[in-house]
């Protein structure tokens, strides 16, 4: 059997998670203010923070429910 990525489901999930990450109350700047030093300026730190947040959600979802994003090739029309 062949499988493929359900792109519609993946993009919908990414959009929801991106909105969630952007609303998180803890910001990377607070970590820097608390003494965490990473060598990044404020803009770079924010970009890394957002990317790490979304990557964490994606990895967890794929580990927990791979069938949510991987389907039999004939089940859904490719986007």
C-alpha positions, 0 to 999 in steps of 0.5 A: 500500500502506498501512503502520502501526506494529507496536505489539507489536514497538515496545513489546517493543523499548522495554521491553528498551531501557529496562531496558538504559538503567537498567543503564548503568554511567555515570550523569549524576551522574558527568558533573556531578561531572566539571564538566559543568554543565547547570543541572539538579538531580539528579532532573531530570538523571537523568530527562533522562539516561534519556530521552536514552538511550532516545531514542538507542536508538529513533532508531538502531533506526528508522534501521537497521531501519525494517521492524522497526517499520513493516509493511504494514497487513494483515500483523499485527493492530493492538494 
